[in-house]
């Protein structure tokens, strides 16, 4: 919209939130309106067959038809005195706009009231495009300040060291300005896509306002906290008002599973099982919340569940899942008539082949999508056994600042460095750019189901996937295994 290349209108026949939010922000903050229409299916189909259409005086006109249009009515949203005060501008322009947008989106989402949230996590801090920077600096200039504890996602640079890492100065400066804008607005400079690894993680039934899909899914599923999967920019509005639409999985009735996925657990599986299971669960339940059963006799670690949730978010739009026996709400009774599907060994074999190219040599080992935990880093150091990585294979772990500090205090950072491993804070594999991502690398290997899914599209490189142990072996040898892992081999 700001580049004057937006369409005259965007038309939907069903609920839509991302583009709708973008259009609202473009109009309210940047005075660049784009019409968003949500029409009944019948009218939508008639419009799709029309040669021309126009919007005039709040009316959609096409094919001799005139369809009256109306804006979402925020007066239908139950508001407290403090909400009305914010809308009136008593707390400044930034808060006024934020509350207006929150109430408008609540009406779009068919919510009837707002809910208090105790903390926020902001995801729109990666310099994917200049719009992210323009938005953040505009909100800062309007006086936006967080009113609840707010953390920040991974960013596009190692904030303290990018100038020595060969990044293009223009990019590094813009990425730093973007991160700094959120810090100036009161957010903590955590710069991590795994905020649940911080010391003060949310607790069960705590109502929070997070974005970043893996964090949202982990919070809802494993911690038992409550948050919608909020879109970028909306997360800041929540952070400066402490309010969110009371809808979706904030409500208990919307947290029940819509399908049961019964897992046939292969014998002798390794940690690669969990991200693969997450990807498969999402593929079989792309919209609704599933419950995974059949895992009652296994013992996943927090890292296993982290990998499961992150990979689930690549193939499903659902904000959570349940695991019978292992997540807080996984013990609840499964609703009657819930659809049942199985996840079998052949599903894992097929996914393994999808995740893995035919390449054997490995130029880059990529760990930390989402950010690696202390236990993952420690385990990786143990697997290297003090040996030095292959000189033609770069090995990089991305971590949050809190984890990096602990790695230094425990000596694990030195062990990794002596093995030739580079540990980088602030950025993650979804935001890493050349030359930190080695220009000459043509094949990467990862233990992340999320990065196995996105890696080729993001980097343009071939991808190999495997367990943390196999990643360590690849780091030392420069080679990935040719064959299926033992737990997926034919009986």
N, C-alpha and C positions, 0 to 999 in steps of 0.2 A: 504493500500500500504506500509506503513512504517513497518508493522508487517509481511511483506512478505506472506500475505495470500490473496492478491487481485487477481481477475481473470486476465487472460492475456489480455482480452479486454471486454468492455461492449458495446453492440450493440443496437441501437435504430432505429426506422423507422419514428420517428417524432421528433419535437423540444423537447429538454430536457436541463435544465439549472443547476440543483442542483448537480447531479453526474458529469456533465461536468465541472462545476467550481471546484469541489473537485479534479478531475483528473489534471486539469491545475495547481492548487496550489501544489498538491503532486509533480508534475514534476518540477515546477519553484522554489519552496522554499525548498523542502525536497529531491529533486533528486530521486524521487520514481515514475517514470512514469507508467501510466496505459492508454492503448489505449481506446479512446472513438470513436465509429463509428456511424455515422448517414447515413443510407442507404435508397435508394428508396424502397418503399413497396415491389415491385416485387423481387428485389434482397434480401431483408430481408427475405421474405418468402422462397426463394430458399435456402438461407443460413440455415434457421431453419430446413430444411430437410436433411442437409448434416451431415455426420458422423464426419468429421474433417474439420478444417480450420486453416490457418496460415496467419500471416502478414509478408511479406518479401519485403524489398526494396520498401516500400510505396505502396505495392500491397496486396490486400486481395485475397488469393487463396483458392478455394474449388471446389470440383466436376468438375475438369477440366476447371474452370473459373478463370479468372484473372481480378479483379476489381481494377482499379487505385484509390489511395486514395490521398487526398490533405488536408492540414491544412487550417483553416479559414484564410483568407487573410486580415490582418489588414490595408493593404495599401488601401483597398476600403473604409475605414472610413475617412471622411473628418476631418482633424486635423489642429488645430491652431499651430502657432509657439511654443507656450508654451507647448502644448501637445507633440510636437516632441522633445522639449528640455527635458521634463521629460523622454521620452522613451530613449533618448540618455544618460541618467544617470546624467544629469547636476544637479539634485537635490538629488542625492544619490541613493543607490541601492534599498531601500524600495520603493521609489516613482517610480523608473524605473519599477520594477516588478508590482507594482499596476497599472500603466498606461498600461503596456503590457497586463495584464489580463483584464482590462476594455475594451480595444480595441478588444481583442480576443472575449470576451463575446458579445460585440456590433456586431461583425461579425456573431456570432452564432445566435443572436437575429434578424438578418437582419436589424439592424440599419444602417443608413448612416452617422451619425455624433454623436457627444457627446453634452451634455448640462451642463451648470453650475448649481450647486446646492448650496444653501445658508447655509444648516445645515445638520447634519447627526445624526442618532440614531443607536447605535450598539447593536446587539442582541446576538452575540456569546460569551457572558460573563458568561453564566451558565456552571458549571463544569459537563456537561453531560458525558464527557469523557476526557481523557488526551489530545486528539488532540486539543481541544479548548485552553488549556493552552500552549501546544507546539507551536501552531500557533502564539498566542499573544506574547509570550516571544521571539520567533524568529523574528517577525516583529519589536519588540522593540529593540532587539539587532542589527538589521540592520539599526536602526536610524529612524524608522517611527515616524512622528509627524503630528497630525491633522492640517489642514490649514483652517478649517471652524468650527464654533461652533458645538460641538459634545456631545450628551448625551449618557448615558449608561443604558441599560435595567436592570431589576431586576437580582440579582446575587444569588448564592447558599447559602450564609450565611448572617446573620446580621453582617456586617463588623466590627462594634465596640464592639459587645457583644457576639460573638459566643463562645468564650472560657469559658464563664460562663453558657452556655446553654447545655453543655453536649455532644457537637459534637465530633466525632473522630478527634483528632488533625491532623492527616495526611490529612483528607478531608478538614478540616477548613483552614489549611495552604495553600493547593493547590488552594482552592476556592478564598482565599484572594490574593494569587499571581496573579491569573487570573484577578481579578478586578483591582488590583494595576497596572498590566501591561498596561491596557487601560488608566488608569489615568496618568501614566508616559508618555504615548504617546500624552497626551493633552486633553483627554476627561474629561468632568465634572463628578464628582462622584454623579450623580443623582440617580442611582440604582433604576429606576422605569420603569415598563412596561406601564405606562400611562404618557408619556412625554407631552401629550397635556394638562395635568393638571398643568404643570409648568407655572410660570408667563409669560414667553416669548413664548407663543404658536405660531406656524406658522399661517399665514394669508391666505386669499383667493388668489389663483393663485400663491402663493409662491412655487417655485420649490425646493424640499427637497430630501434628500436621506435617507429614513428610512427603517429599518427592524422591526420585531415583528408584527405579522399579525394584532392584534387588533389596534395597533397604526397606521399602514398604512391605514387600512380601515377607522378609525375615521378621520384621516387627510384628506384623499381624499373625504370622504362622507360628513362629518359634517363641517369641517373647509374650505373645498374647496381648500386645498393645492394640490400639485401634487407630487406623488412619486410612483415608482414601488414598489412591494413587494420584496425588495432586499434580497437575501439569506445571511446567516451568512458568515463572512469573507469578502464578497464583500462590505459590509457596511464600513469596515475599509478602503478598497481601495478607496472608494468614499470620506471618511473623510480626507484622506491624500493627495488627488488630487483635490477635489472640483468638480469632473467631473463624469458623468454617461452616459450610452448609452441613446440616445434620441429615446425612443421607448415606446410601451405600453401606459399607461395612462398619461405619460408626454405629449402625443399628444391629442388634443381636440377630434379628430375623433374617438379615442378609448375609450372615456368616456361615450358614449351613451349607454342607456340600450338595452339589447337584448331580454328582456322579461318584461312583466307587471305582477306583483303579486297583485291582488285585494284582500284586506284584509276585511273580514267580522268581524267587531270589536264586540266582546261580550260586553254586558252591564255590568257595575259595575266592570270592570277589575281592578286588582291591578298591582303593579310594576313587578310582575312575568311575565306579558304579554310580556314585551319588550325583555328579553333574549329568551323567547320561540319563539317569532316572528322572531328574528334574526336566530335562528337555523332552523326554518321552511323555511325561505326565502333562506338560503344557500342550504338546501336539495332540493328545487325546482329549484334552479339555481346554480348548482355545479361548473360551469365553467364561465358563462357569467355574466355581470353586470345586476341586476334587478332594476326596479323602483317599489316601493311599493305605491299603491294607496288605497284610502278608509280611510285614516288616517287624512284627511284634517281638520276634526272637533275635533281632540284630541290635547292635548298640552304636548308633551313629554319634559321632562327636559334633561339637558345635561347628567345626570346619566342614564336616560332611553336610550338615543341614544348611550351612551358608552356601556351599556349592550347589546343593539341590535347589534352593530358592532362586539363586542367580540364574541358573539355566532354565528354570521354569518360566522366569520372566521374559525369556527370549521367544518363547513359542505360545505363551498364553497372555491374554489381557487381564486375567483375573488378579486381584490384589492379594490373594493368599491361597494356601492349600492346607490340608490337615494330613498328619501322618499318625495313624492309629498306634497308640502306645508311646508316642514321642513328642507330640505337640500339645499344648494346654487344652485345646478344644477337640483334639483327636480322640478323646475318650467318650465324647458325647454319642448318643444313639444316632445311627444313620437313619435319615428319614425314609419312610416306606416309599416303594416304587422308585427308589434311586437307581438310575441306570448303572449297570455293571459292565466293566470292560477289564481285560487282562493285559498286563505288560509281561511279555515272555522273553526268553533268551534270544529268540530270533529277532525280536525288536531291538535288543541291544546289539546284536551282530550287525544288523542293517544300519543302525546308527553309527556304529564304529566305522563302518565302511564309508558312510557319508561324511563323518568328521575327518577322515584321514585320506590325504592324497597318496599317490604312489611313490612320492619322493622318500628317499631314505636318509640322505644327508640333511643335516639341520644347521642353519646359520645363526639362529636366534632361539633361545629358550625364554619364554615369556610367562612369568609367574606373577599373580596379583590382580586378577580380574574376577571378583572385586578385590580390593586391597588385601594383601596377605596379612594373616594374623601372626602373633608372636609364635604360636605353636607351629604354624606352617613354616615360618622362617627357620625355627629351631630344627624342625624335622628335615628341612632341606639341607641345612648345614651338616646334620648327622649323616645324611645320605651321601654327601660329598666326601665324607671321611677324611677331610683335610687335603684331598687331592685337588690339583689345579684343573680348571676347566680347559677344554680343548681350545688351542689358540685361535682357531678359525670359527669358533662358535661363541657368540656373545650371550651372556646370561644376565638377565635383568629381573629383579624383584621390585614391584611397586608397592608402597606401603603408605599408611597414614603417618602423620607427624608423631602422634603418640606412640605408635609402634616403633618408629625409628628411634625415638629417645630410649625406649626400653631395650631395643637391640643393642644400643651402645652401652647402656648401664650393665647389661648382663654379659657383654663380651661377644655376643653372637654376631654383631656387625663386623667385628675384627675377623672372626672365623670365616665369614662369607667373603670378606675382602681378600683375605689370604688365598682363598680358592679362586679368585678372579671374578666373583659375582658383584655386580653393580646394584646397589640398593638405592632407589630413588623415591623421595616423598612427593606428595602433592598431586602428581599426575597419575593417571591410570591408563590401562591399555586401550580404553575407548577414546582417550584424548591425546595420546602420545603422537608426536610428529617427528619427522626427520629433522636433524641428524641424530637425535636421541634414539629413535628407531633406526638401526643401521641401514644406510642407503644400499649397501651391497648385499643385504640379506634377501634371499629369494624364498627360503623355507623357514617357517617358525614352528616351534613346538610349544604346546601349552597344556596345563592340567585343568584349564577352565572350560566348562561347557559353554559359558557365555561367550568367551573369546573364540572358541572353536566355531561357534555359530556366526559371529560377526567379523572375525579376524580377516578373512580373505577380502570381504567387501571393504573393510576399513583400511587395510594395508596394501591390498593388491598382491599379496604373497600367498604361496601355497601354505597349507596348514597341516600339521600333525598334532594328534591329541593322544594323551596317555596319562598314566598315574604320576604322582609326584616322584615316585622312585624312577620311573622311566624317563621323566624329564631330567632328573639328576644324572642318569646314565647318558642321556643325549648331551648334556652339558659337558660331560667328561670325555665323551667319545666322538661327538659330532655326528652321531648316527641314531636314527630312530628304529625301533624294532620293525622287522618286515612282517611278522606274523601276528595273528590275533593273540591277545593275552590268554593265559592258561584258562581263566575262568570263562572265556567265551569260545574256547576250542571245542570241536565236536567231541562228544563223549566216546 
